[in-house]
Amino acid sequence: MNLPATLSAFEWVPDFARGHVRDLRVRWACEEIDRPYDAVLLDATRPRGPDYTCWQPFGQVPAWREGTLSMFESGAILLHLGETDERLLPSDPQTRWQAISWLFAALNSVEPYVGPLVDVRLFHADRPWAEDAFATFRPAAEQRLTQLSDAIGEREWLAGPFSIADIAMATVLKDVSSMNLLDGFPTLDAYLQRACARPAYARALQAQLDDFRDQPKAT
Ligand SMILES: N[C@@H](CCC(=O)N[C@@H](CS)C(=O)NCC(=O)O)C(=O)O
């Protein structure tokens, strides 16, 4: 029996960020296993106070609470949910540790390389140094994407069966794709399309979008 669970998310973000906020990863995992949760919606336009930073020290979303258990970091929450259900994290040790390795790879070896490109494009595009910064970060990001593409090759999913690793990796690639940076990576593009074609992904995306207000709350 699952305990009632709470997931933190934002009540409003600008249009460009909708569908990219990292609570999507957790919502997706929940949808894959029919795990109910309640979303607690925070004001992204104001600093989060101590009542939240004692739950998520950086004031970010997502964070997860379940009975007396609380945690933060999307990767940790995915791992926790994976431990509750084989459909997210297979029990066979080799497959399981491959999935965990790829989960870390998504968050540690791919996201930090593509993240600066996303930041430059989304948050600093009007700065005079934006194009130089983009050009500086791009080769390292492309090297990682090439290596990832080679590793995926003909595989359907990273660790064999679909797992939390694919949720993490697909959400990282979704940000890359939104900047048209997957155009030269047909294997990665096909992998992302496959992941986003899952009904659980569509439900999770809709759940995130449904929770957003149209406008930020008036101050
Ligand atoms: N490593 C964290 C990153 C979380 C994160 O960057 N959250 C963003 C939304 S996608 C956020 O809350 N940004 C607001 C802020 O940093 O104040 C995780 O994966 O959970």
The ligand as a Gaussian input file, in Angstrom:
#p B3LYP/6-31G(d) Opt

LIG

0 1
 N       19.260000      19.117000      -9.760000
 C       17.900000      19.545000      -9.472000
 C       17.590000      20.738000     -10.332000
 C       16.220000      21.292000     -10.016000
 C       15.953000      22.562000     -10.802000
 O       16.835000      23.097000     -11.500000
 N       14.724000      23.038000     -10.697000
 C       14.376000      24.264000     -11.364000
 C       13.116000      24.053000     -12.195000
 S       13.431000      22.910000     -13.518000
 C       14.029000      25.300000     -10.304000
 O       13.409000      24.994000      -9.323000
 N       14.435000      26.538000     -10.566000
 C       14.157000      27.644000      -9.689000
 C       15.346000      28.046000      -8.900000
 O       16.449000      27.518000      -9.107000
 O       15.168000      28.930000      -8.041000
 C       16.935000      18.388000      -9.744000
 O       17.178000      17.653000     -10.710000
 O       15.949000      18.235000      -9.008000

